[in-house]
């Protein structure tokens, strides 16, 4: 089964339309001209327009200093008419990422980058939504998480905790041999075709957050091109594009609705 992320995202957004629209703005910060980041902002802007949310983009040149960027973020954090803040990644290598994250007010950090963010990571919410939608019970399952990145792997590993029967954490130093024993694989490395179907347990599920743009083609970590000839099919998987991406965006807005006061 191919999980239609666009359909699930549309259901989430439809649920938000039943709520009162937040009066505060959602501010997105981008540094430089990173093509993928600009594409993700367009996706967020589209949802914001659908929900009639005041969506503001603050774009800064790649030569901005860490101090100046932190000051700009602090201004937005203190602004009374800004309810949520998203800092788009990646940031230039000249920027102190930790200092930037620390400058985001925890009660406005819907992307959960700040050390004391009060929100749940959108990647975790995405996994929860997919598993709930398809009634996937983690309690007796072996789950493998590939990658320990800030936005995907790390928060998902932390969230899984005691929720599954056994958790396998894989990364560049471990190899991928243990994938064969996993009932569910969650991956977010961003390397096209990293995981081939024959590496997986028959009947496993794959939630793929990987995003790799090569030669004008967008691919995930899972080699879906080989699935049609694989003799041991998967139970389900998320495609790229159209899988986890739209759900992630919808979950960001669900975070925004959770704490921003709605007009009475």
Secondary structure by P-SEA (a helix, b strand, c coil): ccccaaaaaaaaaaaaaacccccbbbbbbbccccaaaaaaaaaaaaaaaaaccbbbbbbbcccccaaaaaaaaaaaaacccccccccccccccccaaaaaaaaccccccccccccccccccaaaaaaaaaaaaaccccccbbbbbcccccccaaaaaaaacccccbbbbbcccccccccccccbbbbcccccccccccccccbbbbbccbbbbccccccccccccccccccccccccccccccaaaaaaaaaaaaaaacccccc
